[in-house]
Amino acid sequence: MQKLSRSDIKTGQDGEQWVIINRQKTDSQSRVLLLPAALKIIAKYENEVQCHATGKMPPILSNQKMNAYLKEIADVYGIDRNISFHIARHTFATTVTLSNGVPIESVSKMLGHSNIRTTQIYAKIVDSKISGDMRKLKKRYS
């Protein structure tokens, strides 16, 4: 997030807004569709002085400060887990994408993994996803 710049946000062939970046670790391209909540955050900071000065979107002070803010949010909402920005990446992989039927191959590409085995380890498929998949299969055979 600290490296995200305005130039990383591009209009795709589908007319939608995408974050298109090259991952440093794997040197592979990562493409992630900006969901409505993310578009609202970007719009909120569109005219932010710090964003214009640095070209970065949204303004983030440091990973340490971001994690401190996440802990404050967790306290306010009574979340008893240790949350961090890295956990958000895991949540995106499991809860946002895989649990909503996005194929693991697509998730792997979005995360910038060069090997799908990394995604299989990193993004554990949750029981509810497996249950949902099996319900769909059961309906086909009913």
Disulfide bonds with the S-S distance in Angstrom:
none
